[in-house]
């Protein structure tokens, strides 16, 4: 049963990716270690015009992928490869996304604009919007006012960097430290940079990585404590609790 399920799921993934992957040769995602203000990070750079960056949630049978390895197994059955993956935002117990989620143009969850409990509701929050040849982190209120149509998208929060400024609620002397992951984008949408901390960091420290070290004007927190990275090129295949939304790059093997 599991083999048939994976085969069906793989066929679905391949059908939605086929046109994109046929457009040109595969390119390896670049990942490297970075130190900033005494903290260590792994940083992976994706160039959406060259690499197939997209979101993943469930197979065509409705079961959440849950683990990078499950998605990779389905892809491998069709000669494809998950060259990069990261957990991509908060989710409910059933793995459904808390906020806006789009996969292959189909909206699964609407935009949530209101303040609320937890990190997601610490406004301003934001959306990672993936379109043809570009990816952008956009603050949620700006997205609702004049946002583009996303082929793939995930909402999370809080924003880390908004137009070059740190989130106004972040405290330099905060004692709240966790392993955290997030994404920042360049102003032209040609570069999406994903980062995960290798030691526990504050929001203020993590945001300054994107603004001061990576020089990115917009950055979005994806999650903390459950943060995970899949980067086989650097022998990184993180294990842990079952995931909700995933963002990743698919290549031909």
CORTA-V928665 format. One record per backbone hydrogen bond with DSSP energy under -0.5 kcal/mol. NH is the residue of the N-H (numbers start at 1). CO is the residue of the C=O. Records with the same first field share a line. If there is no record, write none. Layout:
NH: CO + CO
This chain:
5: 1
6: 2
7: 3
8: 4
9: 5
10: 6
11: 7
12: 8
13: 9
14: 10
15: 11
16: 12
17: 13
18: 14
21: 17
22: 18
23: 20
24: 21
30: 45
31: 29
32: 43
34: 41
36: 39
39: 36
41: 34
42: 196
43: 32
44: 194
45: 30
46: 192
48: 46
50: 47
51: 47
52: 250
53: 51
54: 248
56: 246
59: 63
62: 59
65: 57
67: 65
71: 67
72: 68
73: 69
74: 70
75: 71
76: 72
77: 73
78: 75
79: 76
80: 75
81: 251
83: 81 + 249
84: 249
85: 230
86: 247
87: 228
88: 245
92: 96
95: 92
98: 90
101: 109
102: 153
103: 106
105: 151
106: 103
107: 105
108: 101 + 106
109: 101
113: 111
116: 121
121: 117
122: 119
123: 121
126: 156
127: 138
128: 154
129: 127 + 136
130: 128 + 152
131: 129 + 134
134: 131
135: 189
136: 129
138: 127 + 136
140: 125
143: 139
144: 140
145: 141
146: 142
147: 143
150: 148
151: 130
152: 130
153: 102
154: 128
155: 100
156: 126
159: 124
160: 219
161: 219
162: 165
164: 217
165: 162
167: 160
170: 167
174: 171
177: 175
178: 201
181: 223
182: 195
183: 220
184: 193
185: 218
186: 191
189: 186
192: 46
193: 184
194: 44 + 192
195: 182
196: 42
197: 180
198: 40
199: 40
201: 178
206: 202
207: 203
208: 204
209: 205
210: 206
211: 207
212: 208
213: 208 + 209
214: 209
216: 210
218: 185
219: 161
220: 183
221: 158
222: 181
223: 181
225: 179
226: 224
230: 85
231: 229 + 236
234: 231
235: 232
236: 231
237: 235
238: 229
243: 66
246: 56
247: 86
248: 54
249: 84
250: 52
251: 81
253: 79
